[in-house]
């Protein structure tokens, strides 16, 4: 069954707002916009904050006005402030080597992720570690690819923790509605944990199944 237009619209808007920390940047998300934004989703975007900006961006992509690896400056989310902050990262040669060593030594476990996050250069980046790391590795495609894998693993562990926390609290209709919006992300990352992740995903799906339908005309 096709996801409700409102859910997909919110997913696209989340991608639009977070493109600055997604490995691959606009090249990665623009194809998703073009492929998924049908008429129903465009109508949903009209009523969402910054949705009209995303609609204009999608139109620019489809007409060829904007290349598929770019975005018009006036349509950048947050007024372009996040993109500008990404460009301002400075690291020393020793800090860059620190990051490269941490990438090479990374193991895809919870302990391995903690070790990586405690690397001095990564700690220096703070909450901007994804965009900062991508910036300083821009001239090293091999390291950038490995870094992208680490980002995905970090996202998976974050969602694992969030899902377990959510399931351990009283579930309200608002929580169910928010969960439905976030479900595409859970569906992408939780299966990385094998059978345990699939079981956790099944439990999340069971929560949204009781949501009232708004598709009836």
Residue, then its C-alpha position, 0 to 999 in steps of 0.5 A: x500500500x502506498x504511504x499516505x501523501x501526508x507522511x511522504x510529504x513530511x519525509x521529503x520535507x525532512x530530507x530538504x531540511x537535513x540535506x546539509x548532513x546527508x552524505x551525497x548532499x543535494x545529489x542524493x536527495x534531489x532524485x528522491x524529490x523528483x521521483x516521489x513528489x506526485x500531485x497529492x504530495x505537492x498538495x500536502x506540501x502546500x500547507x507545511x512550513x517551508x513546503x512552498x520552497x520545496x515545491x519550487x525547488x522540485x519544479x526547478x529540478x523538473x524543468x532543468x532550471x536547477x541541476x540535479x546536484x544543486x539548489x537555487x541559493x534563495x531556496x536553501x532551507x534556513x536561509x542557507x545558514x546551515x550550508x554556510x556553517x558547513x563551509x567554515x570548518x577548519x582542522x589542522x593536519x594532525x586533526x585530519x589524520x586523527x579523523x582518518x585513523x578513527x575511520x580506519x579503526x572503526x568497528x560497526x558496534x556500539x563500542x566502536x561507535x563510542x570510540x569513534x565519537x570520542x576521537x578528539x577531532x570528532x568531539x571538537x566538531x560537536x553536534x555538527x560532526x556529520x557536516x564537518x566530517x563530510x567537509x574535511x573529507x571532501x577531497x578523499x572519496x574513499x574515506x568519505x564513503x567509509x565516513x558515510x557508513x559510520x553516519x548510517x550506523x550512528x543513525x541506526x543506533x540512535x533510532x534503535x534507542x529512540x524506538x525502545x524509549x518510545x515503546x517504554x512510555x504511554x502511547x498517545x495519539x500524538x505520539x502515534x501520529x509522529x511515529x507514522x511520519x518518522x516510520x520511513x526512517x525506522x524502516x530504513x535503519x532498524x533492519x540493520x539489526x537483523x531479527x531484533x531490528x525487524x521485531x522492533x519495527x513490527x512493534x512500531x508498526x503495530x502502534x500506527x495500525x490503530x491510527x484513524x484513516x483520513x483517506x475516506x472521501 
